[in-house]
C-alpha cells in the first residue's frame, strides 16, 4: 500500500484555524482569572503554547506514520490506557476540585481518560479487522466490545467524569457499527446503553442527592437557583445573550471576570459568543462542520476497513465532544465537563486530538479524494 496523494489540505487549514483561535480565546478568557489566581496573566497562554507545539509535532509525526503500522501497538496502547485509568484512582492520582483525573509530577500532568480515547481508536479497528466475518457473532462481535465499554466507562466514571466516559463508549459503538456488527446486536447495544443511561439519570433525579442531582434540576430551571446550582448555566447564557450579533469585541467579555468559573475550559464557547457575537459562534461551528465533513469523506474513501474504522472513530469523537460542549454552554443539557476540541484549555486533550488528526491526514493520503 503506497501513499502517492497529498494530505487533505482542508483538514490542515481547518485544524490550524481552530488551534490559532483557541490560543487567542484561551488568552482572552483566562487573562483575569490567571492574574487573580496565579499572579501571572500569561500563565495559561504560555502553557497552551507549549502544548500546541507538542500537539503540532504529534500531528506531523502521525501524519507521516503509515496508519496500518499502528496495529502492532494496539494491545500495548489499550493495556497502557487501562493501567493509567486504574492508577489515577489510587493515591498517585492528582485530585483537583474533588475529581481525580490526572497523573503527573508537579505542574506536568496528563489525563488518562484522553489517552483512553486514543487507545480505543487504535485497538477497536485492529480487533474488528482481525475478526473479519466473526464480527457478526454475539461472542466475538458484541460481547467483547460491550465488556470493553463497561470497563472503561466504569474506570472513568469513578474519577468522576461521566461525560468523557460517555464519549469513549460512543466512539467504540460507532466503530463497531461501521465495522459491520449484526444489526440486531447493534440495536440491543443501543437499547442497553439508553436504558442504563435513563435509569442512572432517573435515579439521580429522584434521589435528589449529590451535585449530579443539582445539575439536573438546574438544567430544568437554572433561574430557580441562579446563585448556586444554576450559576454556571445562567452566567453562560448571560455571556452568549449579551454578545448580540457581532459581540462586545475581542478581550471585552464581562463574564470572564470571575463570573463564569474557569472560562478558558468548558465554557469557552460562551466567551467566544460574548466577545465575537453570533457571527463568531457560527464561524466556530462552521469550522467544525467542515472538519467533520472532510473526516467523513476520508472514512468513506479509505482504501481499507482499518482506515475507515479509524477515521470513523476520530470523527465521532470530535462530533460528540463539540455537540456536548456547545449544548452545555447553551444550557441545552445539564452542565458537565467537556472541552471544546482544539479550543478549550487542556494540554493532554489538545495533543491527543492533534495526534488523531495526524492519523486522519495519513489515511487521507491513501484515499481517493477530491482535494480541490
Rosetta blueprint (number, residue, H / E / L):
1 X L
2 X L
3 X L
4 X L
5 X L
6 X L
7 X L
8 X L
9 X H
10 X H
11 X H
12 X H
13 X H
14 X H
15 X H
16 X H
17 X H
18 X H
19 X H
20 X H
21 X H
22 X H
23 X H
24 X H
25 X H
26 X H
27 X H
28 X H
29 X H
30 X H
31 X H
32 X H
33 X H
34 X H
35 X H
36 X H
37 X H
38 X H
39 X L
40 X L
41 X L
42 X L
43 X H
44 X H
45 X H
46 X H
47 X H
48 X H
49 X H
50 X H
51 X H
52 X H
53 X H
54 X H
55 X H
56 X H
57 X H
58 X H
59 X H
60 X H
61 X H
62 X H
63 X H
64 X H
65 X L
66 X L
67 X H
68 X H
69 X H
70 X H
71 X H
72 X H
73 X H
74 X H
75 X H
76 X H
77 X H
78 X H
79 X H
80 X H
81 X H
82 X H
83 X H
84 X H
85 X H
86 X H
87 X H
88 X L
89 X L
90 X L
91 X L
92 X L
93 X L
94 X E
95 X E
96 X E
97 X L
98 X L
99 X E
100 X E
101 X E
102 X E
103 X E
104 X E
105 X E
106 X L
107 X L
108 X E
109 X E
110 X E
111 X L
112 X H
113 X H
114 X H
115 X H
116 X H
117 X H
118 X H
119 X H
120 X H
121 X H
122 X H
123 X H
124 X H
125 X H
126 X H
127 X H
128 X H
129 X H
130 X H
131 X H
132 X H
133 X H
134 X H
135 X H
136 X H
137 X L
138 X H
139 X H
140 X H
141 X H
142 X H
143 X H
144 X H
145 X H
146 X H
147 X H
148 X H
149 X H
150 X H
151 X H
152 X H
153 X H
154 X H
155 X H
156 X H
157 X H
158 X L
159 X L
160 X L
161 X L
162 X H
163 X H
164 X H
165 X H
166 X H
167 X H
168 X H
169 X H
170 X H
171 X H
172 X H
173 X H
174 X H
175 X H
176 X H
177 X H
178 X H
179 X L
180 X L
181 X L
182 X L
183 X H
184 X H
185 X H
186 X H
187 X H
188 X H
189 X H
190 X H
191 X H
192 X H
193 X H
194 X H
195 X H
196 X H
197 X H
198 X H
199 X H
200 X H
201 X H
202 X H
203 X H
204 X H
205 X H
206 X H
207 X H
208 X L
209 X L
210 X H
211 X H
212 X H
213 X H
214 X H
215 X H
216 X H
217 X H
218 X H
219 X H
220 X H
221 X L
222 X H
223 X H
224 X H
225 X H
226 X L
227 X L
228 X L
229 X L
230 X L
231 X H
232 X H
233 X H
234 X H
235 X H
236 X H
237 X H
238 X H
239 X H
240 X H
241 X H
242 X H
243 X H
244 X L
245 X L
246 X L
247 X L
248 X L
249 X L
250 X L
251 X L
252 X L
253 X L
254 X L
255 X L
256 X L
257 X L
258 X L
259 X L
260 X L
261 X L
262 X L
263 X L
264 X L
265 X L
266 X L
267 X L
268 X H
269 X H
270 X H
271 X H
272 X H
273 X H
274 X H
275 X H
276 X H
277 X H
278 X H
279 X H
280 X H
281 X H
282 X H
283 X H
284 X H
285 X H
286 X H
287 X H
288 X H
289 X H
290 X H
291 X H
292 X H
293 X H
294 X H
295 X H
296 X H
297 X H
298 X H
299 X H
300 X H
301 X L
302 X L
303 X L
304 X L
305 X H
306 X H
307 X H
308 X H
309 X H
310 X H
311 X H
312 X H
313 X H
314 X H
315 X H
316 X H
317 X H
318 X H
319 X H
320 X H
321 X H
322 X H
323 X H
324 X H
325 X H
326 X H
327 X H
328 X H
329 X H
330 X L
331 X L
332 X L
333 X L
334 X L
335 X L
336 X L
337 X L
338 X L
339 X L
340 X L
341 X L
342 X L
343 X L
344 X L
345 X L
346 X L
347 X H
348 X H
349 X H
350 X H
351 X H
352 X H
353 X H
354 X H
355 X H
356 X H
357 X H
358 X H
359 X H
360 X H
361 X H
362 X H
363 X H
364 X H
365 X H
366 X L
367 X L
368 X L
369 X L
370 X L
371 X L
372 X L
